[in-house]
Amino acid sequence: MSRQPIGIFDSGVGGTSVWKELNLLLPNENTIYLADSKNAPYGEKSKEEIIKLSKKNIDLLLSKNCKLIVVACNTATTNAIKILRETYSVPIIGIEPAIKPAALQTRTKAIGILATKGTLSSELFHKTTDLFASSINVVEQVGEGIVSLIESGKVNTPEMKALLEIYLKPMLDANIDYLVLGCTHYPYLIPQLLEILPAHIKIIDSGKAVAKQTETVLKQHQLLNIALNKPKLEFYSNAHLEVLKSLIGDTKTISYLDF
């Protein structure tokens, strides 16, 4: 079973930022990535829709014999992870905004959270914020339109920069010193964010933490792949294959799958 693949899904191409961290930390592991670009963004859907789509993705990954599932989507994690873990016996790793490290390290007592509407309105997000950031100013911003632009291949565009400048202004006015990226699509914006933000503001995303947690769970369940053969890396998308290819490189094999 240790040679079975890790299954990863997201509402589109953004979760590849998590896949890259996983592949870097666990280079022996076979992986299957599902980009549900046809239904992106999840952040604008109801909780019921998000749960339904997440189950559909997991069912497909389990049909391909995945030994562990990584929900590489903040919106799906914050809205569906509890139900998913109750439904499936396979280990499931989630991702949520890294509020805790930002809240513990801030010196200005103000942090910014850029995330989807679905994440910011979720019960899990509010519980985490209340637990770790109740004594600081948390400036929340819905990144409306960002995922759609990334899914359309419009990452480095004037349109994207204009959106980011609008969304970051309230955070800068509040004197934040940490910006938490609450969507797996957003790490692809870091070069632009660094151009806009003052040098002292630190950017945090959860990709590395998810990779480390995945490694921990694999060890706990004795599922680490110790084989030295070249890993099989599979990518499937139901839309925008060219955008997925632009983010992970032309050397990877990407297949269209109607799911």
Beta strands, then each sheet from edge to edge (+ up, - down):
strand 1: 6-10
strand 2: 31-35
strand 3: 68-71
strand 4: 92-93
strand 5: 110-115
strand 6: 137-142
strand 7: 178-182
strand 8: 202-204
strand 9: 233-237
strand 10: 254-256
sheet 1: 4+ 3+ 1+ 2+ 9+ 10+
sheet 2: 6+ 5+ 7+ 8+
end
